[in-house]
Amino acid sequence: MSAIPARTKSDAPLEQAIIHVGGMHCAACVARVEKTLKALPGVQEALVNLATREAQLTFDPTQTDTRRLAQVLEDAGYSYEGMVELAPSGQEVRVDPEVADFRRRFLLALVLNIPIFLLSMVHPLPHWLGLAPQSLNYLLLVLTIPIMGYCALPFFRGAWTAARHGTADMNSLIALGTAAAFLFSLAATLWPQFFAAHQMGADVYYDTSAMIITFILLGRWLEAKARQRASAAISQLMALAPPTARVQREGREVEIPLAQVRVGDLVVVRPGEKIAVDGVVTEGASTVDEAMLTGESLPVAKEPGAEVWGATLNTTGTLVFRATRVGRDMVLSQIIRLVREAQSAKAPIQRLADKVASIFVPIVLGIAVLTFFLWYVLGPAPVLTHALMAMVAVLIIACPCALGLATPTAVMVGTGRGAALGILLRGGEPLERAQALTDIIFDKTGTLTLGKPEVTDSVAFPPWQADQVLLLAAAVEQRSEHPLAAALVRKAAALGAPWPEVAAFEAVPGLGVRAQVEGQQVLVGSPRFLEASNLSVFYAQPALQRLTQDGRSVILVAVDGSLAGVIGIADTIKPQAQETVQALKDMGLQVWMLSGDQNRTAQAVAQQVGITQVLAEVLPADKAAKVAALQRQGRKVAMVGDGINDAPALAQADVGIALGTGTDVAMAAADITLIRDDLTLIPQAIRLARTTMRVIRQNLFWAFFYNVVAIPVAAGLLYPFTGWLLNPALAAVTMALSSVTVVSNSLRLRRL
């Protein structure tokens, strides 16, 4: 459990944890588990996800602990199945035990259901086997008892627990429906004379109970398998790390489990091996493939002093590095945590489904009772049979499972797909906001540009040559800390020529520098600096005008009172900037650029990438105000920045998008964080949000539509017009298929 910066009334630090909860099967279960956990002293927040069977908790550890959590869940009829492991172990993550359990129960029910079905539906078969009607009923009873006593046990156990707490859920509907059909059949088998004395048909419906249980078990099994596929993103992330690490202990190399690596350990990694934990190289040189973590396609050179990250692949040489982050502090662990939190978070659109689900089961029970009464009073003979079958069909066909799975499965698959692409979305709420965006604002420096100024132009005046001017300027500026000075030094170093000696260096803040270079007085700085030094810049005006119009920053160089040249420096555009801006425009978004630069410089950069809406000369403190101004016009605004300098604007925006590399993930405070510095991920993120929300709406529509149509049909609404009454077994098939359909529809997001 990791501490978070929040406080209770007692000023105790709160903790966050994600726990596995067993026994949840529908949206009503979600509501009950959330209510149960929130009632526990010290629990501030509880978000339960039906799709992952997990609960994300914020709690005061001085008031509650895992023992109390387990106890309240057990009392409510559910089970505490341990904390979710957020640190990669290099091993397979836990397999949902329900997959194997439902498969086992389904296969047994299927084997027993085959003779039940044949004996009940192939009417000549009992006669061919020499079975009298009463003997047939006893045989069907014997075959059905294991189905009701073992295969259906989870449903009856869940229904009993819910009843003890004065509530009802999907288990209640299944248990009531199948028990009603079974008990009626049992009575008809054991006391047929009672039915004959009251002129009632002693029909048995063992096949109905058996088929309902079998079909529902099939649906639960398929649903559990689909959930496991939907959570594949977490499994893949957890499996990235190696299971063991080779560390230096007492002068020798020892291979130990990953969980035993400690901060400060010297870890050895050979060519072809995965790096176990985050650290800093102390010995050796190699290249490391970081694609599995950052998406960077080319291996990155590593030498002493370079950072390495766990789960990346060492390719060429042997490295020794000192572990700096292990366990849940690793970058990979932080990515896993963000994906887990995103999958647990609820979208606002889910509130409607949760609200409906909380009252759904009681309403269905009421409809089932009313259906039985109406058929018994108004229906044709045999009234009891018709009333019973209609009531069972209503109980079975109602499906809060689909309502409960509609949103979380789509959010889970969508956020998992985003993580695979290098996009970390913080749950359902950012997804819902991102799909409604109308405007997107880019910070200029470091976002649309590389944030690393480079020399682009060098103009010399006779008798000087361009390279001479560059060397003079770099020799003087190498002692300066100005960002433009670094660009000069890098460019001059690439020339490979010897640098002249510099003496008597003096910096004039905000203007430039002066120094003695091999006996000559050299000035390097802005036009204003040279004019203040009584030097004419007349000859430089054409070059100055051309460079400034192109958005360049200009530096003038003068030697012994004469102008020697002009150097243009610019922050170069990122390769994907123009493509990204055009893609966003094609998606119907209005694209803006925000910059603190002068308007001319900002306009030049904007023109290169295809942006026409420019907000220039904006101070960092005023960026959030610019975002708010657009929001007051009714616009839905996204802000793209580096996640640190633009923090106020990122927080103000409807959706904050932080660019960065894997090392920035832990600090990202934005709604969407891009693991690698790749602008093309931005339209992908918005496209993913739009598609995910479309899938959620489809899921909710079909879940609501299914129940609105299916329940009246099951109650017998069509019988007066068609003479058709829904078979309860067919109701079980459609109920199971509704949940599987919702999960399968969500799984389409994996193909984006």
LUMDO-947708 format. One record per residue (C-alpha): residue number from 1; y, x, z. Coordinates in steps of 0.1 Angstrom, whole numbers. Example, Ala and Ser with C-alpha at 12.3 -4.5 7.8 and 13.67 -1.06 7.14 Angstrom:
<rs>
{1 {-45 123 78}}
{2 {-11 137 71}}
</rs>
This chain:
<rs>
{1 {0 0 0}}
{2 {34 13 -9}}
{3 {66 6 10}}
{4 {94 -11 -8}}
{5 {131 -13 1}}
{6 {132 -47 18}}
{7 {135 -58 54}}
{8 {123 -86 76}}
{9 {143 -101 104}}
{10 {129 -74 127}}
{11 {140 -47 102}}
{12 {105 -36 97}}
{13 {97 -22 62}}
{14 {78 -46 40}}
{15 {48 -35 19}}
{16 {34 -47 -13}}
{17 {-3 -50 -22}}
{18 {-25 -67 -47}}
{19 {-58 -81 -35}}
{20 {-89 -96 -52}}
{21 {-95 -133 -43}}
{22 {-129 -148 -50}}
{23 {-138 -184 -55}}
{24 {-107 -196 -75}}
{25 {-114 -218 -106}}
{26 {-84 -240 -113}}
{27 {-47 -244 -109}}
{28 {-52 -264 -78}}
{29 {-70 -234 -63}}
{30 {-40 -212 -71}}
{31 {-17 -236 -53}}
{32 {-39 -237 -22}}
{33 {-44 -200 -20}}
{34 {-6 -194 -24}}
{35 {1 -220 3}}
{36 {-26 -204 26}}
{37 {-13 -169 23}}
{38 {24 -178 26}}
{39 {16 -196 59}}
{40 {3 -164 74}}
{41 {28 -147 97}}
{42 {45 -118 81}}
{43 {38 -128 45}}
{44 {71 -131 27}}
{45 {58 -137 -9}}
{46 {24 -145 -25}}
{47 {19 -148 -62}}
{48 {-16 -158 -73}}
{49 {-29 -153 -108}}
{50 {-59 -174 -118}}
{51 {-66 -153 -149}}
{52 {-70 -121 -130}}
{53 {-82 -136 -97}}
{54 {-56 -116 -79}}
{55 {-28 -122 -54}}
{56 {3 -100 -52}}
{57 {16 -100 -17}}
{58 {48 -88 0}}
{59 {43 -87 38}}
{60 {52 -71 71}}
{61 {24 -48 81}}
{62 {33 -52 118}}
{63 {25 -89 117}}
{64 {-5 -91 94}}
{65 {-33 -69 80}}
{66 {-63 -71 57}}
{67 {-85 -85 85}}
{68 {-62 -115 89}}
{69 {-59 -119 51}}
{70 {-96 -120 48}}
{71 {-99 -145 77}}
{72 {-74 -170 63}}
{73 {-89 -168 28}}
{74 {-124 -174 43}}
{75 {-112 -204 63}}
{76 {-97 -218 32}}
{77 {-130 -215 13}}
{78 {-122 -184 -7}}
{79 {-132 -148 -2}}
{80 {-113 -115 2}}
{81 {-128 -90 -22}}
{82 {-107 -59 -14}}
{83 {-75 -43 -25}}
{84 {-68 -37 -61}}
{85 {-70 1 -68}}
{86 {-38 13 -85}}
{87 {-47 49 -87}}
{88 {-69 60 -116}}
{89 {-103 73 -106}}
{90 {-117 83 -139}}
{91 {-145 58 -135}}
{92 {-151 23 -147}}
{93 {-131 -3 -129}}
{94 {-149 -31 -111}}
{95 {-167 -57 -132}}
{96 {-160 -93 -124}}
{97 {-191 -104 -105}}
{98 {-187 -139 -118}}
{99 {-197 -129 -153}}
{100 {-233 -120 -141}}
{101 {-235 -148 -116}}
{102 {-225 -176 -140}}
{103 {-248 -160 -167}}
{104 {-277 -161 -143}}
{105 {-271 -197 -132}}
{106 {-265 -209 -168}}
{107 {-297 -193 -182}}
{108 {-318 -210 -154}}
{109 {-300 -243 -160}}
{110 {-306 -240 -198}}
{111 {-343 -233 -194}}
{112 {-348 -263 -171}}
{113 {-324 -285 -192}}
{114 {-345 -282 -223}}
{115 {-375 -302 -211}}
{116 {-352 -326 -193}}
{117 {-334 -332 -225}}
{118 {-365 -336 -246}}
{119 {-382 -359 -221}}
{120 {-351 -381 -218}}
{121 {-339 -382 -254}}
{122 {-372 -380 -274}}
{123 {-385 -414 -264}}
{124 {-421 -411 -278}}
{125 {-426 -378 -260}}
{126 {-435 -391 -225}}
{127 {-460 -415 -241}}
{128 {-476 -387 -261}}
{129 {-479 -367 -228}}
{130 {-494 -397 -210}}
{131 {-465 -400 -186}}
{132 {-459 -434 -170}}
{133 {-422 -443 -165}}
{134 {-423 -437 -128}}
{135 {-442 -404 -132}}
{136 {-416 -394 -158}}
{137 {-388 -400 -133}}
{138 {-405 -379 -107}}
{139 {-410 -351 -131}}
{140 {-373 -352 -142}}
{141 {-363 -352 -105}}
{142 {-384 -320 -99}}
{143 {-368 -303 -129}}
{144 {-333 -313 -119}}
{145 {-334 -303 -82}}
{146 {-331 -265 -89}}
{147 {-302 -272 -112}}
{148 {-284 -293 -85}}
{149 {-296 -272 -56}}
{150 {-290 -237 -70}}
{151 {-272 -237 -104}}
{152 {-245 -261 -92}}
{153 {-242 -246 -57}}
{154 {-208 -230 -63}}
{155 {-193 -263 -73}}
{156 {-206 -282 -43}}
{157 {-197 -254 -20}}
{158 {-161 -253 -33}}
{159 {-159 -291 -31}}
{160 {-170 -292 5}}
{161 {-145 -265 15}}
{162 {-117 -284 -2}}
{163 {-127 -316 15}}
{164 {-128 -299 49}}
{165 {-91 -289 43}}
{166 {-82 -324 31}}
{167 {-76 -313 -5}}
{168 {-95 -316 -38}}
{169 {-98 -293 -69}}
{170 {-119 -289 -100}}
{171 {-150 -284 -80}}
{172 {-144 -317 -64}}
{173 {-144 -335 -98}}
{174 {-175 -317 -109}}
{175 {-194 -323 -77}}
{176 {-185 -360 -74}}
{177 {-194 -367 -110}}
{178 {-227 -349 -111}}
{179 {-237 -360 -76}}
{180 {-229 -397 -85}}
{181 {-252 -395 -115}}
{182 {-279 -376 -96}}
{183 {-279 -398 -65}}
{184 {-280 -430 -85}}
{185 {-310 -416 -104}}
{186 {-326 -405 -71}}
{187 {-323 -440 -57}}
{188 {-337 -455 -89}}
{189 {-367 -431 -87}}
{190 {-375 -436 -50}}
{191 {-367 -473 -47}}
{192 {-372 -490 -81}}
{193 {-382 -522 -63}}
{194 {-347 -525 -48}}
{195 {-331 -524 -83}}
{196 {-356 -550 -96}}
{197 {-350 -573 -67}}
{198 {-313 -573 -75}}
{199 {-318 -576 -112}}
{200 {-303 -541 -118}}
{201 {-315 -517 -144}}
{202 {-333 -488 -127}}
{203 {-322 -463 -153}}
{204 {-321 -426 -144}}
{205 {-294 -401 -155}}
{206 {-310 -367 -146}}
{207 {-302 -355 -181}}
{208 {-265 -363 -176}}
{209 {-262 -343 -144}}
{210 {-283 -314 -158}}
{211 {-264 -312 -190}}
{212 {-230 -314 -173}}
{213 {-239 -286 -150}}
{214 {-253 -265 -179}}
{215 {-223 -270 -201}}
{216 {-198 -263 -173}}
{217 {-217 -231 -164}}
{218 {-216 -220 -200}}
{219 {-179 -226 -201}}
{220 {-174 -207 -168}}
{221 {-195 -178 -181}}
{222 {-176 -176 -214}}
{223 {-143 -179 -196}}
{224 {-152 -151 -172}}
{225 {-162 -129 -201}}
{226 {-129 -137 -219}}
{227 {-109 -129 -188}}
{228 {-126 -95 -186}}
{229 {-117 -88 -222}}
{230 {-81 -100 -215}}
{231 {-78 -74 -187}}
{232 {-90 -46 -209}}
{233 {-56 -29 -208}}
{234 {-60 -21 -171}}
{235 {-96 -9 -177}}
{236 {-85 14 -204}}
{237 {-56 28 -184}}
{238 {-79 33 -153}}
{239 {-105 51 -175}}
{240 {-80 76 -190}}
{241 {-82 100 -160}}
{242 {-112 124 -157}}
{243 {-135 117 -127}}
{244 {-133 153 -114}}
{245 {-109 182 -112}}
{246 {-114 220 -111}}
{247 {-93 235 -83}}
{248 {-89 270 -69}}
{249 {-101 271 -33}}
{250 {-104 304 -13}}
{251 {-104 325 -44}}
{252 {-129 305 -64}}
{253 {-130 275 -87}}
{254 {-145 243 -72}}
{255 {-151 210 -90}}
{256 {-141 181 -67}}
{257 {-137 143 -72}}
{258 {-103 133 -85}}
{259 {-95 114 -53}}
{260 {-98 147 -33}}
{261 {-71 166 -52}}
{262 {-40 172 -30}}
{263 {-4 181 -37}}
{264 {-1 219 -39}}
{265 {-36 225 -52}}
{266 {-39 249 -81}}
{267 {-58 230 -108}}
{268 {-76 248 -137}}
{269 {-80 230 -170}}
{270 {-98 245 -200}}
{271 {-95 237 -237}}
{272 {-108 202 -246}}
{273 {-106 189 -210}}
{274 {-83 162 -196}}
{275 {-56 171 -171}}
{276 {-65 155 -138}}
{277 {-31 150 -121}}
{278 {6 156 -126}}
{279 {18 191 -121}}
{280 {38 222 -132}}
{281 {21 250 -152}}
{282 {19 283 -133}}
{283 {-3 303 -156}}
{284 {-14 302 -192}}
{285 {-2 287 -224}}
{286 {-16 258 -244}}
{287 {-7 226 -263}}
{288 {-13 193 -247}}
{289 {-20 160 -266}}
{290 {1 134 -247}}
{291 {-5 105 -271}}
{292 {-26 85 -247}}
{293 {3 84 -222}}
{294 {35 87 -242}}
{295 {24 78 -277}}
{296 {37 112 -290}}
{297 {15 120 -320}}
{298 {20 159 -320}}
{299 {6 181 -292}}
{300 {33 195 -270}}
{301 {35 233 -262}}
{302 {31 241 -225}}
{303 {39 274 -207}}
{304 {47 284 -171}}
{305 {73 260 -157}}
{306 {64 231 -180}}
{307 {54 197 -167}}
{308 {20 182 -174}}
{309 {7 147 -167}}
{310 {-26 134 -156}}
{311 {-49 119 -183}}
{312 {-34 139 -211}}
{313 {-57 163 -231}}
{314 {-55 200 -231}}
{315 {-62 213 -266}}
{316 {-60 250 -272}}
{317 {-57 274 -241}}
{318 {-66 275 -205}}
{319 {-39 263 -181}}
{320 {-34 267 -143}}
{321 {-10 242 -128}}
{322 {2 233 -93}}
{323 {-4 196 -85}}
{324 {29 178 -78}}
{325 {18 141 -79}}
{326 {-17 128 -72}}
{327 {-33 94 -67}}
{328 {-9 65 -68}}
{329 {21 88 -72}}
{330 {10 99 -107}}
{331 {28 87 -138}}
{332 {-4 70 -150}}
{333 {-7 52 -116}}
{334 {29 40 -119}}
{335 {22 26 -153}}
{336 {-9 8 -140}}
{337 {11 -6 -111}}
{338 {38 -19 -135}}
{339 {12 -36 -157}}
{340 {-6 -51 -127}}
{341 {27 -65 -114}}
{342 {36 -78 -148}}
{343 {3 -96 -151}}
{344 {7 -112 -116}}
{345 {43 -123 -122}}
{346 {48 -159 -132}}
{347 {69 -171 -162}}
{348 {94 -200 -154}}
{349 {75 -221 -179}}
{350 {45 -220 -156}}
{351 {63 -239 -129}}
{352 {58 -271 -148}}
{353 {20 -265 -151}}
{354 {18 -256 -114}}
{355 {37 -287 -104}}
{356 {14 -309 -125}}
{357 {-17 -292 -113}}
{358 {-8 -297 -76}}
{359 {-10 -335 -80}}
{360 {-35 -336 -109}}
{361 {-68 -338 -90}}
{362 {-58 -366 -67}}
{363 {-45 -386 -97}}
{364 {-78 -381 -115}}
{365 {-98 -392 -85}}
{366 {-76 -423 -83}}
{367 {-82 -430 -121}}
{368 {-119 -425 -116}}
{369 {-121 -450 -88}}
{370 {-100 -475 -107}}
{371 {-122 -470 -138}}
{372 {-153 -478 -118}}
{373 {-138 -509 -103}}
{374 {-125 -523 -136}}
{375 {-158 -517 -153}}
{376 {-178 -532 -124}}
{377 {-155 -563 -124}}
{378 {-147 -568 -160}}
{379 {-174 -548 -179}}
{380 {-204 -560 -198}}
{381 {-240 -558 -184}}
{382 {-254 -537 -170}}
{383 {-221 -534 -151}}
{384 {-232 -508 -126}}
{385 {-245 -484 -153}}
{386 {-213 -487 -174}}
{387 {-191 -484 -144}}
{388 {-210 -453 -131}}
{389 {-210 -436 -165}}
{390 {-173 -442 -172}}
{391 {-164 -429 -137}}
{392 {-185 -398 -142}}
{393 {-170 -391 -176}}
{394 {-134 -394 -162}}
{395 {-143 -370 -133}}
{396 {-159 -344 -156}}
{397 {-135 -344 -186}}
{398 {-104 -339 -165}}
{399 {-96 -302 -167}}
{400 {-69 -285 -145}}
{401 {-86 -252 -155}}
{402 {-69 -252 -189}}
{403 {-36 -259 -173}}
{404 {-40 -231 -148}}
{405 {-51 -206 -174}}
{406 {-25 -215 -201}}
{407 {3 -192 -190}}
{408 {-13 -164 -170}}
{409 {-39 -155 -196}}
{410 {-12 -152 -223}}
{411 {11 -132 -200}}
{412 {-19 -109 -190}}
{413 {-29 -103 -226}}
{414 {7 -99 -238}}
{415 {17 -74 -212}}
{416 {-16 -56 -216}}
{417 {-10 -53 -254}}
{418 {25 -41 -247}}
{419 {12 -14 -224}}
{420 {-11 -2 -252}}
{421 {19 0 -275}}
{422 {40 19 -250}}
{423 {60 -12 -239}}
{424 {60 -21 -202}}
{425 {71 -57 -196}}
{426 {78 -68 -161}}
{427 {59 -101 -163}}
{428 {64 -136 -176}}
{429 {101 -140 -168}}
{430 {113 -111 -189}}
{431 {90 -124 -217}}
{432 {106 -158 -215}}
{433 {141 -144 -216}}
{434 {134 -119 -243}}
{435 {121 -145 -268}}
{436 {154 -164 -265}}
{437 {178 -134 -272}}
{438 {207 -139 -295}}
{439 {224 -105 -291}}
{440 {214 -69 -284}}
{441 {237 -42 -273}}
{442 {230 -5 -278}}
{443 {245 23 -258}}
{444 {254 51 -282}}
{445 {248 84 -266}}
{446 {212 91 -259}}
{447 {201 57 -273}}
{448 {212 55 -309}}
{449 {219 92 -309}}
{450 {198 121 -297}}
{451 {223 128 -269}}
{452 {223 165 -279}}
{453 {253 175 -299}}
{454 {247 198 -329}}
{455 {270 219 -351}}
{456 {272 200 -384}}
{457 {301 217 -402}}
{458 {318 252 -402}}
{459 {350 257 -422}}
{460 {365 292 -424}}
{461 {400 304 -435}}
{462 {404 337 -453}}
{463 {397 365 -445}}
{464 {370 350 -422}}
{465 {335 339 -431}}
{466 {319 307 -416}}
{467 {292 327 -398}}
{468 {318 350 -383}}
{469 {338 321 -370}}
{470 {307 306 -355}}
{471 {297 338 -338}}
{472 {332 344 -323}}
{473 {333 308 -310}}
{474 {298 310 -295}}
{475 {304 344 -279}}
{476 {334 329 -261}}
{477 {318 296 -253}}
{478 {286 310 -239}}
{479 {302 312 -205}}
{480 {314 276 -207}}
{481 {296 246 -192}}
{482 {309 221 -217}}
{483 {282 202 -237}}
{484 {298 211 -270}}
{485 {297 248 -260}}
{486 {259 246 -257}}
{487 {257 233 -293}}
{488 {278 263 -305}}
{489 {255 287 -287}}
{490 {223 272 -301}}
{491 {237 273 -337}}
{492 {249 309 -334}}
{493 {216 320 -318}}
{494 {198 307 -349}}
{495 {218 331 -371}}
{496 {200 361 -355}}
{497 {231 383 -357}}
{498 {243 405 -328}}
{499 {270 389 -306}}
{500 {303 406 -300}}
{501 {314 418 -265}}
{502 {336 393 -245}}
{503 {361 401 -218}}
{504 {389 384 -198}}
{505 {373 349 -202}}
{506 {395 320 -191}}
{507 {388 283 -193}}
{508 {416 257 -196}}
{509 {401 224 -183}}
{510 {400 196 -209}}
{511 {415 218 -237}}
{512 {395 250 -245}}
{513 {389 286 -236}}
{514 {404 320 -243}}
{515 {390 355 -241}}
{516 {392 391 -254}}
{517 {366 398 -280}}
{518 {364 434 -291}}
{519 {401 439 -285}}
{520 {411 407 -302}}
{521 {426 376 -285}}
{522 {404 346 -294}}
{523 {412 309 -287}}
{524 {385 282 -290}}
{525 {394 246 -283}}
{526 {410 213 -294}}
{527 {440 211 -318}}
{528 {461 202 -288}}
{529 {450 235 -271}}
{530 {461 256 -301}}
{531 {494 237 -304}}
{532 {501 242 -267}}
{533 {495 279 -274}}
{534 {523 278 -301}}
{535 {498 281 -330}}
{536 {502 260 -362}}
{537 {472 239 -372}}
{538 {488 229 -405}}
{539 {462 245 -427}}
{540 {434 228 -408}}
{541 {447 192 -413}}
{542 {425 183 -444}}
{543 {394 196 -426}}
{544 {404 179 -393}}
{545 {410 146 -411}}
{546 {377 147 -430}}
{547 {356 156 -400}}
{548 {372 131 -376}}
{549 {367 103 -401}}
{550 {331 112 -402}}
{551 {329 109 -364}}
{552 {327 146 -357}}
{553 {342 163 -326}}
{554 {363 193 -338}}
{555 {368 228 -324}}
{556 {394 252 -337}}
{557 {391 289 -336}}
{558 {421 313 -337}}
{559 {422 351 -336}}
{560 {453 371 -327}}
{561 {476 341 -333}}
{562 {461 331 -367}}
{563 {438 302 -375}}
{564 {403 314 -383}}
{565 {383 282 -388}}
{566 {373 247 -378}}
{567 {338 237 -365}}
{568 {325 202 -366}}
{569 {301 190 -339}}
{570 {283 156 -338}}
{571 {256 139 -318}}
{572 {230 133 -345}}
{573 {215 99 -352}}
{574 {179 93 -341}}
{575 {156 90 -372}}
{576 {145 54 -364}}
{577 {180 41 -355}}
{578 {189 25 -389}}
{579 {154 11 -394}}
{580 {154 -5 -359}}
{581 {189 -20 -364}}
{582 {179 -36 -397}}
{583 {146 -49 -382}}
{584 {166 -66 -354}}
{585 {190 -81 -378}}
{586 {161 -94 -399}}
{587 {149 -111 -367}}
{588 {182 -130 -364}}
{589 {198 -110 -337}}
{590 {234 -99 -336}}
{591 {235 -61 -330}}
{592 {263 -44 -310}}
{593 {271 -8 -301}}
{594 {288 2 -268}}
{595 {304 36 -264}}
{596 {329 55 -244}}
{597 {340 75 -274}}
{598 {372 70 -294}}
{599 {371 41 -318}}
{600 {370 63 -349}}
{601 {340 83 -337}}
{602 {322 52 -325}}
{603 {328 34 -358}}
{604 {315 64 -378}}
{605 {282 63 -359}}
{606 {279 26 -361}}
{607 {284 27 -399}}
{608 {256 52 -402}}
{609 {231 29 -385}}
{610 {244 -4 -400}}
{611 {261 -19 -369}}
{612 {294 -38 -375}}
{613 {301 -50 -340}}
{614 {315 -20 -320}}
{615 {329 -19 -285}}
{616 {345 16 -282}}
{617 {364 35 -254}}
{618 {345 16 -227}}
{619 {342 33 -194}}
{620 {307 32 -177}}
{621 {320 9 -150}}
{622 {332 -16 -176}}
{623 {300 -18 -196}}
{624 {286 -46 -174}}
{625 {318 -66 -179}}
{626 {314 -64 -217}}
{627 {279 -78 -213}}
{628 {291 -106 -190}}
{629 {319 -115 -215}}
{630 {292 -122 -242}}
{631 {271 -142 -217}}
{632 {301 -164 -209}}
{633 {301 -174 -246}}
{634 {266 -188 -241}}
{635 {249 -158 -257}}
{636 {216 -144 -245}}
{637 {221 -106 -243}}
{638 {198 -76 -242}}
{639 {212 -42 -232}}
{640 {195 -10 -244}}
{641 {202 22 -224}}
{642 {188 52 -207}}
{643 {181 32 -175}}
{644 {203 54 -153}}
{645 {238 58 -166}}
{646 {238 22 -179}}
{647 {222 7 -148}}
{648 {250 -19 -141}}
{649 {249 -32 -177}}
{650 {211 -32 -177}}
{651 {211 -53 -146}}
{652 {238 -77 -159}}
{653 {220 -83 -192}}
{654 {195 -112 -196}}
{655 {170 -85 -206}}
{656 {175 -48 -198}}
{657 {156 -24 -220}}
{658 {153 12 -208}}
{659 {144 40 -231}}
{660 {127 72 -219}}
{661 {95 92 -217}}
{662 {66 88 -193}}
{663 {84 107 -166}}
{664 {110 79 -164}}
{665 {86 51 -159}}
{666 {86 53 -121}}
{667 {124 50 -120}}
{668 {128 23 -146}}
{669 {147 -7 -132}}
{670 {149 -26 -165}}
{671 {130 -57 -175}}
{672 {114 -38 -204}}
{673 {107 -1 -202}}
{674 {96 20 -232}}
{675 {72 48 -222}}
{676 {84 70 -251}}
{677 {118 74 -267}}
{678 {111 54 -298}}
{679 {136 28 -310}}
{680 {111 11 -332}}
{681 {94 -2 -300}}
{682 {124 -25 -294}}
{683 {118 -50 -322}}
{684 {81 -48 -314}}
{685 {88 -57 -278}}
{686 {109 -87 -288}}
{687 {83 -98 -314}}
{688 {56 -95 -287}}
{689 {77 -116 -264}}
{690 {83 -143 -290}}
{691 {46 -144 -300}}
{692 {35 -145 -263}}
{693 {58 -174 -256}}
{694 {46 -192 -287}}
{695 {10 -188 -275}}
{696 {19 -201 -240}}
{697 {35 -232 -255}}
{698 {5 -238 -277}}
{699 {-18 -234 -246}}
{700 {3 -258 -225}}
{701 {5 -283 -253}}
{702 {-32 -284 -259}}
{703 {-39 -285 -221}}
{704 {-16 -314 -216}}
{705 {-26 -331 -248}}
{706 {-63 -328 -240}}
{707 {-59 -345 -207}}
{708 {-35 -372 -219}}
{709 {-60 -382 -247}}
{710 {-94 -373 -231}}
{711 {-90 -392 -197}}
{712 {-82 -426 -212}}
{713 {-110 -422 -238}}
{714 {-134 -412 -210}}
{715 {-123 -443 -190}}
{716 {-134 -465 -219}}
{717 {-101 -473 -236}}
{718 {-117 -474 -270}}
{719 {-147 -496 -259}}
{720 {-130 -530 -266}}
{721 {-122 -519 -302}}
{722 {-152 -497 -312}}
{723 {-179 -504 -286}}
{724 {-180 -467 -280}}
{725 {-182 -452 -245}}
{726 {-180 -414 -239}}
{727 {-212 -398 -228}}
{728 {-206 -377 -196}}
{729 {-225 -348 -211}}
{730 {-202 -347 -241}}
{731 {-173 -349 -216}}
{732 {-186 -317 -200}}
{733 {-188 -300 -233}}
{734 {-151 -308 -242}}
{735 {-140 -298 -207}}
{736 {-157 -264 -209}}
{737 {-143 -259 -244}}
{738 {-108 -266 -234}}
{739 {-107 -237 -210}}
{740 {-124 -214 -234}}
{741 {-100 -224 -262}}
{742 {-70 -216 -240}}
{743 {-83 -181 -232}}
{744 {-94 -174 -267}}
{745 {-60 -184 -281}}
{746 {-44 -160 -257}}
{747 {-67 -132 -268}}
{748 {-52 -134 -303}}
{749 {-23 -114 -288}}
{750 {-45 -83 -287}}
{751 {-43 -81 -325}}
{752 {-5 -77 -326}}
</rs>
